[in-house]
Amino acid sequence: MTYVASLAAAAAAAARIRHLSKSLSSSSSQSSEASEILLNAATSFSPSFSLNTNDTDDNHRVLSPILPPKRIFLLRHGQAVHNPRAELAREAGCSFEEFLRLMQEDDAFDADLTTLGEEQAKAAGSKTFVREALQSVEMIVSSPLSRAIRTADLVHGFHENCKTGPKRVAIEHLREINGKLLNAKRRPRSELETIFPHWNFSRLPSLDESWTEELEPHHECSERGYQGLLWVTQQQEKNVLLVSHGGLLKFVMNDHPRVVLVDGRKPTQKNKRRCVSERFGNCELRSFIISVWTDKMNGDGEIHKTVNGENCLEQNLPIITLEEIPINDVVG
Protein backbone atom coordinates (compact mmCIF):
# COMPACT_ATOMS: atom_id res chain seq x y z
CA MET A 1 0.00 0.00 0.00
CA THR A 2 1.21 3.54 -0.75
CA TYR A 3 0.71 6.67 1.32
CA VAL A 4 0.19 9.15 -1.51
CA ALA A 5 -3.16 10.17 -0.05
CA SER A 6 -1.50 11.15 3.22
CA LEU A 7 1.13 13.15 1.36
CA ALA A 8 -1.56 15.00 -0.52
CA ALA A 9 -3.47 15.63 2.70
CA ALA A 10 -0.40 17.27 4.19
CA ALA A 11 -0.18 19.48 1.13
CA ALA A 12 -3.83 20.36 1.53
CA ALA A 13 -3.26 21.26 5.16
CA ALA A 14 -0.36 23.55 4.33
CA ALA A 15 -2.35 25.26 1.60
CA ARG A 16 -5.26 25.93 3.90
CA ILE A 17 -3.04 27.13 6.72
CA ARG A 18 -1.35 29.49 4.25
CA HIS A 19 -4.62 31.00 3.00
CA LEU A 20 -6.91 30.74 5.99
CA SER A 21 -4.73 30.60 9.13
CA LYS A 22 -7.58 28.96 11.00
CA SER A 23 -9.14 25.55 11.62
CA LEU A 24 -10.10 23.26 8.80
CA SER A 25 -13.80 23.24 8.07
CA SER A 26 -15.72 20.53 9.94
CA SER A 27 -18.52 20.48 7.35
CA SER A 28 -19.39 17.44 5.28
CA SER A 29 -17.80 19.12 2.25
CA GLN A 30 -14.32 18.65 3.77
CA SER A 31 -13.95 15.14 2.35
CA SER A 32 -14.81 16.10 -1.24
CA GLU A 33 -12.67 19.24 -1.02
CA ALA A 34 -9.70 17.21 0.24
CA SER A 35 -10.26 14.74 -2.60
CA GLU A 36 -9.99 17.56 -5.17
CA ILE A 37 -6.75 18.82 -3.64
CA LEU A 38 -5.52 15.23 -3.45
CA LEU A 39 -5.94 14.78 -7.22
CA ASN A 40 -3.99 17.98 -7.88
CA ALA A 41 -1.28 17.45 -5.28
CA ALA A 42 -0.48 13.75 -5.61
CA THR A 43 1.92 14.18 -8.51
CA SER A 44 4.94 12.53 -6.93
CA PHE A 45 5.71 9.39 -4.92
CA SER A 46 8.57 11.18 -3.20
CA PRO A 47 8.58 11.02 0.63
CA SER A 48 8.80 14.82 0.68
CA PHE A 49 7.80 17.49 -1.78
CA SER A 50 7.63 21.24 -2.25
CA LEU A 51 4.43 23.25 -2.27
CA ASN A 52 4.48 26.78 -3.63
CA THR A 53 3.46 29.06 -0.75
CA ASN A 54 2.96 32.23 -2.75
CA ASP A 55 1.88 32.58 -6.34
CA THR A 56 4.02 35.70 -6.72
CA ASP A 57 7.39 34.53 -5.40
CA ASP A 58 9.70 31.54 -5.32
CA ASN A 59 9.24 30.58 -1.68
CA HIS A 60 8.43 26.95 -1.09
CA ARG A 61 6.96 25.06 1.82
CA VAL A 62 8.57 21.64 2.19
CA LEU A 63 6.58 18.94 3.93
CA SER A 64 8.52 15.95 5.17
CA PRO A 65 7.55 12.95 7.33
CA ILE A 66 8.77 13.05 10.93
CA LEU A 67 7.96 9.44 11.81
CA PRO A 68 6.99 6.30 9.87
CA PRO A 69 3.25 5.92 9.24
CA LYS A 70 1.24 3.62 11.53
CA ARG A 71 -2.02 1.71 11.28
CA ILE A 72 -4.46 2.77 13.98
CA PHE A 73 -7.99 1.65 14.77
CA LEU A 74 -10.27 4.20 16.43
CA LEU A 75 -13.10 2.83 18.54
CA ARG A 76 -15.78 4.68 20.47
CA HIS A 77 -17.03 3.03 23.67
CA GLY A 78 -20.36 1.18 23.73
CA GLN A 79 -23.55 2.80 24.98
CA ALA A 80 -23.18 4.11 28.55
CA VAL A 81 -25.89 5.08 31.04
CA HIS A 82 -25.83 8.77 30.08
CA ASN A 83 -26.11 8.09 26.31
CA PRO A 84 -29.57 6.75 25.37
CA ARG A 85 -31.78 9.84 25.51
CA ALA A 86 -29.04 12.32 24.63
CA GLU A 87 -27.89 10.35 21.57
CA LEU A 88 -31.46 9.98 20.29
CA ALA A 89 -31.99 13.73 20.63
CA ARG A 90 -28.68 14.48 18.90
CA GLU A 91 -29.63 12.23 15.97
CA ALA A 92 -32.91 14.16 15.74
CA GLY A 93 -30.96 17.42 15.40
CA CYS A 94 -31.13 18.89 18.92
CA SER A 95 -28.85 21.74 20.00
CA PHE A 96 -25.63 21.10 21.93
CA GLU A 97 -27.26 22.72 24.96
CA GLU A 98 -30.17 20.25 24.83
CA PHE A 99 -27.76 17.36 24.31
CA LEU A 100 -25.81 18.47 27.38
CA ARG A 101 -28.98 18.90 29.46
CA LEU A 102 -30.14 15.35 28.76
CA MET A 103 -26.75 13.94 29.67
CA GLN A 104 -26.83 15.88 32.93
CA GLU A 105 -30.23 14.45 33.79
CA ASP A 106 -28.95 10.90 33.20
CA ASP A 107 -25.50 11.59 34.62
CA ALA A 108 -23.47 9.11 36.67
CA PHE A 109 -19.94 9.13 38.04
CA ASP A 110 -17.58 7.45 35.56
CA ALA A 111 -20.67 6.14 33.78
CA ASP A 112 -20.74 2.39 33.18
CA LEU A 113 -21.82 0.62 30.00
CA THR A 114 -25.49 -0.25 29.76
CA THR A 115 -26.55 -3.82 29.05
CA LEU A 116 -26.92 -2.78 25.42
CA GLY A 117 -23.46 -1.21 25.50
CA GLU A 118 -21.91 -4.49 26.64
CA GLU A 119 -23.85 -6.35 23.97
CA GLN A 120 -22.62 -3.87 21.33
CA ALA A 121 -19.00 -4.45 22.34
CA LYS A 122 -19.35 -8.23 22.42
CA ALA A 123 -21.07 -8.20 19.03
CA ALA A 124 -18.34 -6.02 17.51
CA GLY A 125 -15.61 -8.28 18.86
CA SER A 126 -17.35 -11.41 17.55
CA LYS A 127 -17.37 -10.26 13.92
CA THR A 128 -14.88 -12.25 11.88
CA PHE A 129 -13.53 -9.29 9.90
CA VAL A 130 -13.00 -7.32 13.14
CA ARG A 131 -11.20 -10.20 14.86
CA GLU A 132 -8.98 -10.71 11.84
CA ALA A 133 -8.18 -7.00 11.55
CA LEU A 134 -7.37 -6.62 15.24
CA GLN A 135 -5.05 -9.64 15.28
CA SER A 136 -2.26 -7.30 14.20
CA VAL A 137 -2.77 -4.92 17.14
CA GLU A 138 0.32 -4.67 19.34
CA MET A 139 -0.98 -2.10 21.82
CA ILE A 140 -4.38 -0.92 23.04
CA VAL A 141 -4.52 2.68 24.26
CA SER A 142 -7.65 3.80 26.07
CA SER A 143 -9.26 6.67 27.85
CA PRO A 144 -9.02 6.05 31.62
CA LEU A 145 -12.81 6.17 31.95
CA SER A 146 -14.27 2.76 32.79
CA ARG A 147 -16.69 2.55 29.86
CA ALA A 148 -13.82 2.87 27.37
CA ILE A 149 -11.62 0.31 29.13
CA ARG A 150 -14.49 -2.14 29.45
CA THR A 151 -15.31 -1.71 25.75
CA ALA A 152 -11.68 -2.38 24.81
CA ASP A 153 -11.66 -5.62 26.81
CA LEU A 154 -14.93 -6.82 25.28
CA VAL A 155 -14.01 -5.97 21.68
CA HIS A 156 -10.41 -7.21 21.89
CA GLY A 157 -11.00 -10.02 24.35
CA PHE A 158 -8.91 -10.26 27.48
CA HIS A 159 -8.65 -13.56 29.35
CA GLU A 160 -7.17 -13.72 32.84
CA ASN A 161 -5.33 -16.95 32.05
CA CYS A 162 -3.79 -15.50 28.88
CA LYS A 163 -0.27 -14.16 29.37
CA THR A 164 0.14 -12.94 25.80
CA GLY A 165 -1.64 -10.32 23.77
CA PRO A 166 -1.25 -6.57 23.21
CA LYS A 167 -0.26 -4.38 26.10
CA ARG A 168 -3.04 -2.18 27.45
CA VAL A 169 -2.29 1.41 28.42
CA ALA A 170 -4.57 4.19 29.69
CA ILE A 171 -3.70 7.84 29.01
CA GLU A 172 -5.46 11.06 30.03
CA HIS A 173 -5.31 12.48 26.50
CA LEU A 174 -8.10 10.22 25.26
CA ARG A 175 -10.71 10.90 27.96
CA GLU A 176 -13.97 12.61 27.07
CA ILE A 177 -14.42 16.38 27.08
CA ASN A 178 -13.76 17.11 30.72
CA GLY A 179 -15.58 18.91 33.52
CA LYS A 180 -19.18 19.67 34.49
CA LEU A 181 -20.54 16.13 33.97
CA LEU A 182 -19.86 13.38 36.48
CA ASN A 183 -19.60 10.82 33.67
CA ALA A 184 -16.40 12.63 32.63
CA LYS A 185 -14.83 12.23 36.07
CA ARG A 186 -12.46 9.30 36.46
CA ARG A 187 -11.74 6.99 39.37
CA PRO A 188 -8.50 7.22 41.40
CA ARG A 189 -5.63 5.32 39.83
CA SER A 190 -5.50 2.79 42.70
CA GLU A 191 -9.16 1.91 42.16
CA LEU A 192 -8.66 1.46 38.43
CA GLU A 193 -5.68 -0.80 39.10
CA THR A 194 -7.87 -2.95 41.34
CA ILE A 195 -10.74 -3.20 38.84
CA PHE A 196 -8.56 -3.64 35.76
CA PRO A 197 -5.27 -5.21 36.98
CA HIS A 198 -4.21 -6.16 33.43
CA TRP A 199 -4.02 -2.47 32.38
CA ASN A 200 -1.11 -0.06 32.79
CA PHE A 201 -2.23 3.12 34.56
CA SER A 202 1.26 4.41 35.39
CA ARG A 203 0.81 7.49 33.16
CA LEU A 204 -2.14 8.76 35.19
CA PRO A 205 -1.94 11.04 38.23
CA SER A 206 -3.06 9.31 41.43
CA LEU A 207 -6.22 11.41 41.56
CA ASP A 208 -8.31 13.12 38.92
CA GLU A 209 -6.72 16.57 39.05
CA SER A 210 -8.18 17.94 35.83
CA TRP A 211 -11.96 17.64 36.37
CA THR A 212 -13.68 20.91 37.34
CA GLU A 213 -17.25 22.20 37.65
CA GLU A 214 -16.82 23.98 34.30
CA LEU A 215 -16.98 22.25 30.93
CA GLU A 216 -13.61 22.04 29.17
CA PRO A 217 -13.44 24.42 26.17
CA HIS A 218 -13.76 22.57 22.88
CA HIS A 219 -10.40 23.78 21.56
CA GLU A 220 -8.63 22.48 24.69
CA CYS A 221 -10.29 19.08 24.29
CA SER A 222 -9.22 19.08 20.64
CA GLU A 223 -5.63 19.94 21.56
CA ARG A 224 -5.54 17.23 24.21
CA GLY A 225 -6.68 14.64 21.68
CA TYR A 226 -4.08 15.90 19.19
CA GLN A 227 -1.34 15.44 21.79
CA GLY A 228 -2.63 11.93 22.40
CA LEU A 229 -2.31 11.10 18.71
CA LEU A 230 1.23 12.48 18.69
CA TRP A 231 2.08 10.31 21.71
CA VAL A 232 0.84 7.22 19.91
CA THR A 233 2.94 7.99 16.82
CA GLN A 234 6.06 8.12 19.02
CA GLN A 235 5.58 4.60 20.39
CA GLN A 236 7.34 1.63 18.81
CA GLU A 237 4.16 -0.32 18.07
CA LYS A 238 3.05 -0.12 14.42
CA ASN A 239 -0.56 -1.31 14.86
CA VAL A 240 -2.54 0.32 17.65
CA LEU A 241 -6.16 0.27 18.83
CA LEU A 242 -7.34 3.55 20.41
CA VAL A 243 -10.55 3.58 22.47
CA SER A 244 -12.09 6.93 23.24
CA HIS A 245 -15.30 9.01 23.21
CA GLY A 246 -17.65 10.64 20.73
CA GLY A 247 -16.95 14.21 21.80
CA LEU A 248 -13.17 14.00 21.87
CA LEU A 249 -12.99 12.15 18.54
CA LYS A 250 -15.22 14.77 16.93
CA PHE A 251 -13.24 17.73 18.26
CA VAL A 252 -9.78 16.41 17.41
CA MET A 253 -10.67 15.00 13.97
CA ASN A 254 -12.87 17.85 12.75
CA ASP A 255 -11.76 20.96 14.62
CA HIS A 256 -7.99 20.82 15.15
CA PRO A 257 -6.18 23.00 12.57
CA ARG A 258 -3.26 20.55 12.27
CA VAL A 259 -5.33 17.39 11.75
CA VAL A 260 -6.44 16.53 8.22
CA LEU A 261 -8.84 13.72 7.27
CA VAL A 262 -8.53 11.91 3.96
CA ASP A 263 -10.84 9.26 2.56
CA GLY A 264 -8.75 6.37 1.27
CA ARG A 265 -11.73 4.04 0.81
CA LYS A 266 -13.11 3.09 -2.58
CA PRO A 267 -16.87 3.40 -3.17
CA THR A 268 -18.83 0.26 -3.88
CA GLN A 269 -22.18 -0.34 -5.50
CA LYS A 270 -23.51 -1.98 -2.32
CA ASN A 271 -22.47 0.65 0.19
CA LYS A 272 -22.46 4.41 0.00
CA ARG A 273 -19.42 5.65 1.87
CA ARG A 274 -20.00 7.39 5.19
CA CYS A 275 -18.33 10.80 5.38
CA VAL A 276 -14.96 10.51 7.11
CA SER A 277 -15.82 13.44 9.39
CA GLU A 278 -19.12 11.98 10.61
CA ARG A 279 -19.44 11.56 14.39
CA PHE A 280 -18.70 8.06 15.73
CA GLY A 281 -21.63 5.95 16.87
CA ASN A 282 -21.45 3.88 20.04
CA CYS A 283 -18.97 1.03 19.59
CA GLU A 284 -18.14 2.08 16.04
CA LEU A 285 -14.71 1.01 14.77
CA ARG A 286 -12.77 2.74 11.99
CA SER A 287 -9.31 2.15 10.50
CA PHE A 288 -6.70 4.77 9.55
CA ILE A 289 -3.16 5.31 8.39
CA ILE A 290 -1.73 8.04 10.64
CA SER A 291 1.23 10.10 9.42
CA VAL A 292 3.06 13.06 10.98
CA TRP A 293 4.62 15.84 8.91
CA THR A 294 6.84 18.83 9.51
CA ASP A 295 6.65 22.11 7.66
CA LYS A 296 10.34 22.91 7.13
CA MET A 297 9.74 26.48 6.14
CA ASN A 298 7.88 27.35 9.33
CA GLY A 299 9.31 25.07 12.00
CA ASP A 300 11.84 22.49 13.07
CA GLY A 301 9.39 19.63 13.38
CA GLU A 302 9.74 19.26 17.13
CA ILE A 303 6.70 17.83 18.86
CA HIS A 304 5.54 20.34 21.45
CA LYS A 305 3.89 18.78 24.49
CA THR A 306 1.53 21.52 25.66
CA VAL A 307 0.19 24.29 23.49
CA ASN A 308 -3.12 26.11 23.71
CA GLY A 309 -5.24 25.06 20.74
CA GLU A 310 -5.87 28.66 19.71
CA ASN A 311 -2.17 29.34 19.27
CA CYS A 312 -0.96 26.07 17.76
CA LEU A 313 -0.46 27.53 14.27
CA GLU A 314 2.06 30.01 15.59
CA GLN A 315 3.85 27.18 17.44
CA ASN A 316 4.48 25.27 14.18
CA LEU A 317 3.09 22.01 15.45
CA PRO A 318 3.39 18.98 13.17
CA ILE A 319 0.59 18.18 10.75
CA ILE A 320 -1.22 14.90 11.41
CA THR A 321 -2.97 13.17 8.53
CA LEU A 322 -5.58 10.48 9.15
CA GLU A 323 -6.30 8.51 6.01
CA GLU A 324 -9.34 6.28 6.53
CA ILE A 325 -9.05 2.86 4.92
CA PRO A 326 -11.31 -0.21 5.05
CA ILE A 327 -11.02 -2.13 8.32
CA ASN A 328 -10.12 -5.34 6.51
CA ASP A 329 -7.41 -3.77 4.32
CA VAL A 330 -4.03 -5.47 4.55
CA VAL A 331 -1.34 -2.87 5.15
CA GLY A 332 2.28 -3.60 4.52
Rosetta blueprint (number, residue, H / E / L):
1 M L
2 T L
3 Y L
4 V H
5 A H
6 S H
7 L H
8 A H
9 A H
10 A H
11 A H
12 A H
13 A H
14 A H
15 A H
16 R H
17 I H
18 R H
19 H H
20 L H
21 S L
22 K L
23 S L
24 L L
25 S L
26 S L
27 S L
28 S L
29 S H
30 Q H
31 S H
32 S H
33 E H
34 A H
35 S H
36 E H
37 I H
38 L H
39 L H
40 N H
41 A H
42 A L
43 T L
44 S L
45 F L
46 S L
47 P L
48 S L
49 F E
50 S E
51 L E
52 N E
53 T L
54 N L
55 D L
56 T L
57 D L
58 D L
59 N L
60 H E
61 R E
62 V E
63 L E
64 S E
65 P E
66 I E
67 L E
68 P E
69 P E
70 K E
71 R E
72 I E
73 F E
74 L E
75 L E
76 R E
77 H L
78 G L
79 Q L
80 A E
81 V L
82 H L
83 N L
84 P H
85 R H
86 A H
87 E H
88 L H
89 A H
90 R H
91 E H
92 A L
93 G L
94 C L
95 S L
96 F H
97 E H
98 E H
99 F H
100 L H
101 R H
102 L H
103 M H
104 Q H
105 E H
106 D L
107 D L
108 A L
109 F L
110 D L
111 A L
112 D L
113 L E
114 T L
115 T H
116 L H
117 G H
118 E H
119 E H
120 Q H
121 A H
122 K H
123 A H
124 A H
125 G H
126 S H
127 K L
128 T H
129 F H
130 V H
131 R H
132 E H
133 A H
134 L H
135 Q L
136 S L
137 V L
138 E L
139 M E
140 I E
141 V E
142 S E
143 S L
144 P L
145 L L
146 S H
147 R H
148 A H
149 I H
150 R H
151 T H
152 A H
153 D H
154 L H
155 V H
156 H L
157 G L
158 F L
159 H L
160 E L
161 N L
162 C L
163 K L
164 T L
165 G L
166 P L
167 K E
168 R E
169 V E
170 A E
171 I L
172 E H
173 H H
174 L H
175 R L
176 E L
177 I L
178 N L
179 G L
180 K L
181 L L
182 L H
183 N H
184 A H
185 K L
186 R L
187 R L
188 P L
189 R H
190 S H
191 E H
192 L H
193 E H
194 T H
195 I H
196 F L
197 P L
198 H L
199 W L
200 N E
201 F L
202 S L
203 R L
204 L L
205 P L
206 S L
207 L L
208 D L
209 E L
210 S L
211 W L
212 T L
213 E L
214 E L
215 L L
216 E L
217 P L
218 H H
219 H H
220 E H
221 C H
222 S H
223 E H
224 R H
225 G H
226 Y H
227 Q H
228 G H
229 L H
230 L H
231 W H
232 V H
233 T H
234 Q L
235 Q L
236 Q L
237 E L
238 K L
239 N E
240 V E
241 L E
242 L E
243 V E
244 S E
245 H L
246 G H
247 G H
248 L H
249 L H
250 K H
251 F H
252 V H
253 M H
254 N H
255 D H
256 H L
257 P L
258 R L
259 V E
260 V E
261 L E
262 V E
263 D E
264 G L
265 R L
266 K L
267 P L
268 T L
269 Q L
270 K L
271 N L
272 K L
273 R L
274 R L
275 C L
276 V L
277 S L
278 E L
279 R L
280 F L
281 G L
282 N L
283 C L
284 E L
285 L E
286 R E
287 S E
288 F E
289 I E
290 I E
291 S E
292 V E
293 W E
294 T E
295 D E
296 K L
297 M L
298 N L
299 G L
300 D L
301 G L
302 E L
303 I L
304 H L
305 K L
306 T L
307 V L
308 N L
309 G H
310 E H
311 N H
312 C L
313 L L
314 E L
315 Q L
316 N L
317 L L
318 P L
319 I E
320 I E
321 T E
322 L E
323 E E
324 E E
325 I E
326 P L
327 I L
328 N L
329 D L
330 V L
331 V L
332 G L
